[in-house]
Amino acid sequence: MHVLLYLPAILLNLNFHFGIIKTLLSVVFLVVLQLIMGLEWILYKPDSYFGRVYEFGRGFMFTESRNWAFMGPHLAPSKGFSNFLLASNLLLLLVFLFGKWTHP
């Protein structure tokens, strides 16, 4: 799922530098590459693969957290905090979109 965090910026930069056709070809290439890399799991259990590969509702245990461990075991794995991080990431992407990436 981590690729979804920086994919909008990559697609925007590809579009600005190479145009829409090459960007769409790049997206097709990335999708095919993802399918090839996951082919072993897709052939074994396709419903599990596609159902869980980008599971947005999944939470992490506090023992898995390294970046936010200093916040304590009650705040770091909370749903509100993860929604805040997602919203702040989207906000920063929009700030860069209109403030930095679209200027000539």
mmCIF file of the C-alpha atoms, coordinates in Angstrom:
data_MODEL
# 
_entry.id   MODEL 
# 
loop_
_atom_site.group_PDB 
_atom_site.id 
_atom_site.type_symbol 
_atom_site.label_atom_id 
_atom_site.label_alt_id 
_atom_site.label_comp_id 
_atom_site.label_asym_id 
_atom_site.label_entity_id 
_atom_site.label_seq_id 
_atom_site.pdbx_PDB_ins_code 
_atom_site.Cartn_x 
_atom_site.Cartn_y 
_atom_site.Cartn_z 
_atom_site.occupancy 
_atom_site.B_iso_or_equiv 
_atom_site.pdbx_formal_charge 
_atom_site.auth_seq_id 
_atom_site.auth_comp_id 
_atom_site.auth_asym_id 
_atom_site.auth_atom_id 
_atom_site.pdbx_PDB_model_num 
ATOM 1   C CA . MET A 1 1   ? 0.000  0.000   0.000   1.00 0.00 ? 1   MET A CA 1 
ATOM 2   C CA . HIS A 1 2   ? 2.929  2.339   0.484   1.00 0.00 ? 2   HIS A CA 1 
ATOM 3   C CA . VAL A 1 3   ? 3.124  2.920   -3.281  1.00 0.00 ? 3   VAL A CA 1 
ATOM 4   C CA . LEU A 1 4   ? -0.262 4.643   -3.110  1.00 0.00 ? 4   LEU A CA 1 
ATOM 5   C CA . LEU A 1 5   ? 1.334  7.385   -1.030  1.00 0.00 ? 5   LEU A CA 1 
ATOM 6   C CA . TYR A 1 6   ? 3.732  8.567   -3.712  1.00 0.00 ? 6   TYR A CA 1 
ATOM 7   C CA . LEU A 1 7   ? 1.973  7.350   -6.875  1.00 0.00 ? 7   LEU A CA 1 
ATOM 8   C CA . PRO A 1 8   ? 0.080  10.631  -7.494  1.00 0.00 ? 8   PRO A CA 1 
ATOM 9   C CA . ALA A 1 9   ? 3.313  12.601  -7.520  1.00 0.00 ? 9   ALA A CA 1 
ATOM 10  C CA . ILE A 1 10  ? 4.994  10.136  -9.873  1.00 0.00 ? 10  ILE A CA 1 
ATOM 11  C CA . LEU A 1 11  ? 2.040  10.157  -12.269 1.00 0.00 ? 11  LEU A CA 1 
ATOM 12  C CA . LEU A 1 12  ? 1.904  13.948  -12.261 1.00 0.00 ? 12  LEU A CA 1 
ATOM 13  C CA . ASN A 1 13  ? 5.614  14.222  -12.998 1.00 0.00 ? 13  ASN A CA 1 
ATOM 14  C CA . LEU A 1 14  ? 5.376  11.622  -15.752 1.00 0.00 ? 14  LEU A CA 1 
ATOM 15  C CA . ASN A 1 15  ? 2.486  13.519  -17.301 1.00 0.00 ? 15  ASN A CA 1 
ATOM 16  C CA . PHE A 1 16  ? 4.334  16.848  -17.229 1.00 0.00 ? 16  PHE A CA 1 
ATOM 17  C CA . HIS A 1 17  ? 7.564  15.455  -18.650 1.00 0.00 ? 17  HIS A CA 1 
ATOM 18  C CA . PHE A 1 18  ? 6.343  12.869  -21.159 1.00 0.00 ? 18  PHE A CA 1 
ATOM 19  C CA . GLY A 1 19  ? 2.678  13.583  -21.911 1.00 0.00 ? 19  GLY A CA 1 
ATOM 20  C CA . ILE A 1 20  ? -0.491 11.638  -21.373 1.00 0.00 ? 20  ILE A CA 1 
ATOM 21  C CA . ILE A 1 21  ? 0.225  8.790   -23.825 1.00 0.00 ? 21  ILE A CA 1 
ATOM 22  C CA . LYS A 1 22  ? 3.555  7.792   -22.283 1.00 0.00 ? 22  LYS A CA 1 
ATOM 23  C CA . THR A 1 23  ? 2.065  8.225   -18.808 1.00 0.00 ? 23  THR A CA 1 
ATOM 24  C CA . LEU A 1 24  ? -0.780 5.835   -19.638 1.00 0.00 ? 24  LEU A CA 1 
ATOM 25  C CA . LEU A 1 25  ? 1.713  3.372   -21.109 1.00 0.00 ? 25  LEU A CA 1 
ATOM 26  C CA . SER A 1 26  ? 3.730  3.627   -17.901 1.00 0.00 ? 26  SER A CA 1 
ATOM 27  C CA . VAL A 1 27  ? 0.624  2.909   -15.833 1.00 0.00 ? 27  VAL A CA 1 
ATOM 28  C CA . VAL A 1 28  ? -0.138 -0.152  -17.968 1.00 0.00 ? 28  VAL A CA 1 
ATOM 29  C CA . PHE A 1 29  ? 3.474  -1.289  -17.514 1.00 0.00 ? 29  PHE A CA 1 
ATOM 30  C CA . LEU A 1 30  ? 3.230  -0.834  -13.734 1.00 0.00 ? 30  LEU A CA 1 
ATOM 31  C CA . VAL A 1 31  ? -0.021 -2.806  -13.542 1.00 0.00 ? 31  VAL A CA 1 
ATOM 32  C CA . VAL A 1 32  ? 1.421  -5.645  -15.643 1.00 0.00 ? 32  VAL A CA 1 
ATOM 33  C CA . LEU A 1 33  ? 4.566  -5.651  -13.513 1.00 0.00 ? 33  LEU A CA 1 
ATOM 34  C CA . GLN A 1 34  ? 2.457  -5.821  -10.345 1.00 0.00 ? 34  GLN A CA 1 
ATOM 35  C CA . LEU A 1 35  ? 0.527  -8.764  -11.769 1.00 0.00 ? 35  LEU A CA 1 
ATOM 36  C CA . ILE A 1 36  ? 3.728  -10.562 -12.785 1.00 0.00 ? 36  ILE A CA 1 
ATOM 37  C CA . MET A 1 37  ? 5.290  -10.037 -9.364  1.00 0.00 ? 37  MET A CA 1 
ATOM 38  C CA . GLY A 1 38  ? 2.175  -11.338 -7.622  1.00 0.00 ? 38  GLY A CA 1 
ATOM 39  C CA . LEU A 1 39  ? 1.506  -14.142 -10.093 1.00 0.00 ? 39  LEU A CA 1 
ATOM 40  C CA . GLU A 1 40  ? 2.492  -16.889 -7.666  1.00 0.00 ? 40  GLU A CA 1 
ATOM 41  C CA . TRP A 1 41  ? -0.090 -15.688 -5.123  1.00 0.00 ? 41  TRP A CA 1 
ATOM 42  C CA . ILE A 1 42  ? -2.683 -14.799 -7.768  1.00 0.00 ? 42  ILE A CA 1 
ATOM 43  C CA . LEU A 1 43  ? -2.618 -18.326 -9.167  1.00 0.00 ? 43  LEU A CA 1 
ATOM 44  C CA . TYR A 1 44  ? -2.717 -19.898 -5.703  1.00 0.00 ? 44  TYR A CA 1 
ATOM 45  C CA . LYS A 1 45  ? -5.475 -17.797 -4.064  1.00 0.00 ? 45  LYS A CA 1 
ATOM 46  C CA . PRO A 1 46  ? -6.671 -14.901 -6.235  1.00 0.00 ? 46  PRO A CA 1 
ATOM 47  C CA . ASP A 1 47  ? -9.509 -13.861 -3.909  1.00 0.00 ? 47  ASP A CA 1 
ATOM 48  C CA . SER A 1 48  ? -7.159 -13.525 -0.941  1.00 0.00 ? 48  SER A CA 1 
ATOM 49  C CA . TYR A 1 49  ? -4.565 -11.669 -2.990  1.00 0.00 ? 49  TYR A CA 1 
ATOM 50  C CA . PHE A 1 50  ? -6.877 -9.053  -4.437  1.00 0.00 ? 50  PHE A CA 1 
ATOM 51  C CA . GLY A 1 51  ? -8.895 -8.782  -1.246  1.00 0.00 ? 51  GLY A CA 1 
ATOM 52  C CA . ARG A 1 52  ? -5.944 -8.084  1.024   1.00 0.00 ? 52  ARG A CA 1 
ATOM 53  C CA . VAL A 1 53  ? -3.143 -6.594  -1.078  1.00 0.00 ? 53  VAL A CA 1 
ATOM 54  C CA . TYR A 1 54  ? -4.496 -3.053  -0.621  1.00 0.00 ? 54  TYR A CA 1 
ATOM 55  C CA . GLU A 1 55  ? -6.542 -3.463  2.532   1.00 0.00 ? 55  GLU A CA 1 
ATOM 56  C CA . PHE A 1 56  ? -7.212 0.071   3.710   1.00 0.00 ? 56  PHE A CA 1 
ATOM 57  C CA . GLY A 1 57  ? -9.001 -0.855  6.916   1.00 0.00 ? 57  GLY A CA 1 
ATOM 58  C CA . ARG A 1 58  ? -6.063 -2.773  8.310   1.00 0.00 ? 58  ARG A CA 1 
ATOM 59  C CA . GLY A 1 59  ? -4.425 -1.382  11.401  1.00 0.00 ? 59  GLY A CA 1 
ATOM 60  C CA . PHE A 1 60  ? -0.952 -1.975  12.733  1.00 0.00 ? 60  PHE A CA 1 
ATOM 61  C CA . MET A 1 61  ? -0.048 -3.180  16.148  1.00 0.00 ? 61  MET A CA 1 
ATOM 62  C CA . PHE A 1 62  ? 1.999  -0.843  18.305  1.00 0.00 ? 62  PHE A CA 1 
ATOM 63  C CA . THR A 1 63  ? 4.913  -3.288  18.264  1.00 0.00 ? 63  THR A CA 1 
ATOM 64  C CA . GLU A 1 64  ? 5.139  -2.862  14.462  1.00 0.00 ? 64  GLU A CA 1 
ATOM 65  C CA . SER A 1 65  ? 5.397  0.923   14.656  1.00 0.00 ? 65  SER A CA 1 
ATOM 66  C CA . ARG A 1 66  ? 8.844  2.462   14.453  1.00 0.00 ? 66  ARG A CA 1 
ATOM 67  C CA . ASN A 1 67  ? 8.205  5.978   13.195  1.00 0.00 ? 67  ASN A CA 1 
ATOM 68  C CA . TRP A 1 68  ? 5.447  6.857   15.656  1.00 0.00 ? 68  TRP A CA 1 
ATOM 69  C CA . ALA A 1 69  ? 6.508  4.727   18.639  1.00 0.00 ? 69  ALA A CA 1 
ATOM 70  C CA . PHE A 1 70  ? 7.323  7.815   20.696  1.00 0.00 ? 70  PHE A CA 1 
ATOM 71  C CA . MET A 1 71  ? 3.617  8.760   20.729  1.00 0.00 ? 71  MET A CA 1 
ATOM 72  C CA . GLY A 1 72  ? 2.685  5.892   22.996  1.00 0.00 ? 72  GLY A CA 1 
ATOM 73  C CA . PRO A 1 73  ? 0.649  2.716   22.636  1.00 0.00 ? 73  PRO A CA 1 
ATOM 74  C CA . HIS A 1 74  ? -2.728 4.469   22.802  1.00 0.00 ? 74  HIS A CA 1 
ATOM 75  C CA . LEU A 1 75  ? -2.319 7.168   20.152  1.00 0.00 ? 75  LEU A CA 1 
ATOM 76  C CA . ALA A 1 76  ? -0.035 5.654   17.488  1.00 0.00 ? 76  ALA A CA 1 
ATOM 77  C CA . PRO A 1 77  ? -2.257 2.718   16.405  1.00 0.00 ? 77  PRO A CA 1 
ATOM 78  C CA . SER A 1 78  ? -5.549 4.634   16.741  1.00 0.00 ? 78  SER A CA 1 
ATOM 79  C CA . LYS A 1 79  ? -7.920 5.034   13.794  1.00 0.00 ? 79  LYS A CA 1 
ATOM 80  C CA . GLY A 1 80  ? -8.124 8.812   14.287  1.00 0.00 ? 80  GLY A CA 1 
ATOM 81  C CA . PHE A 1 81  ? -4.361 9.189   14.095  1.00 0.00 ? 81  PHE A CA 1 
ATOM 82  C CA . SER A 1 82  ? -4.139 7.100   10.913  1.00 0.00 ? 82  SER A CA 1 
ATOM 83  C CA . ASN A 1 83  ? -6.925 9.202   9.353   1.00 0.00 ? 83  ASN A CA 1 
ATOM 84  C CA . PHE A 1 84  ? -5.003 12.343  10.332  1.00 0.00 ? 84  PHE A CA 1 
ATOM 85  C CA . LEU A 1 85  ? -1.854 11.011  8.659   1.00 0.00 ? 85  LEU A CA 1 
ATOM 86  C CA . LEU A 1 86  ? -3.765 10.130  5.494   1.00 0.00 ? 86  LEU A CA 1 
ATOM 87  C CA . ALA A 1 87  ? -5.451 13.542  5.362   1.00 0.00 ? 87  ALA A CA 1 
ATOM 88  C CA . SER A 1 88  ? -2.175 15.375  5.959   1.00 0.00 ? 88  SER A CA 1 
ATOM 89  C CA . ASN A 1 89  ? -0.509 13.355  3.194   1.00 0.00 ? 89  ASN A CA 1 
ATOM 90  C CA . LEU A 1 90  ? -3.299 14.252  0.751   1.00 0.00 ? 90  LEU A CA 1 
ATOM 91  C CA . LEU A 1 91  ? -3.125 17.895  1.817   1.00 0.00 ? 91  LEU A CA 1 
ATOM 92  C CA . LEU A 1 92  ? 0.631  18.022  1.248   1.00 0.00 ? 92  LEU A CA 1 
ATOM 93  C CA . LEU A 1 93  ? 0.195  16.429  -2.177  1.00 0.00 ? 93  LEU A CA 1 
ATOM 94  C CA . LEU A 1 94  ? -2.326 19.147  -3.070  1.00 0.00 ? 94  LEU A CA 1 
ATOM 95  C CA . VAL A 1 95  ? -0.018 21.879  -1.754  1.00 0.00 ? 95  VAL A CA 1 
ATOM 96  C CA . PHE A 1 96  ? 2.810  20.598  -3.919  1.00 0.00 ? 96  PHE A CA 1 
ATOM 97  C CA . LEU A 1 97  ? 0.468  20.136  -6.876  1.00 0.00 ? 97  LEU A CA 1 
ATOM 98  C CA . PHE A 1 98  ? -0.714 23.733  -6.891  1.00 0.00 ? 98  PHE A CA 1 
ATOM 99  C CA . GLY A 1 99  ? 2.334  25.367  -5.323  1.00 0.00 ? 99  GLY A CA 1 
ATOM 100 C CA . LYS A 1 100 ? 5.352  23.650  -6.771  1.00 0.00 ? 100 LYS A CA 1 
ATOM 101 C CA . TRP A 1 101 ? 4.703  21.096  -9.516  1.00 0.00 ? 101 TRP A CA 1 
ATOM 102 C CA . THR A 1 102 ? 2.430  23.173  -11.767 1.00 0.00 ? 102 THR A CA 1 
ATOM 103 C CA . HIS A 1 103 ? 4.624  26.273  -12.027 1.00 0.00 ? 103 HIS A CA 1 
ATOM 104 C CA . PRO A 1 104 ? 6.593  26.565  -15.284 1.00 0.00 ? 104 PRO A CA 1 
# 
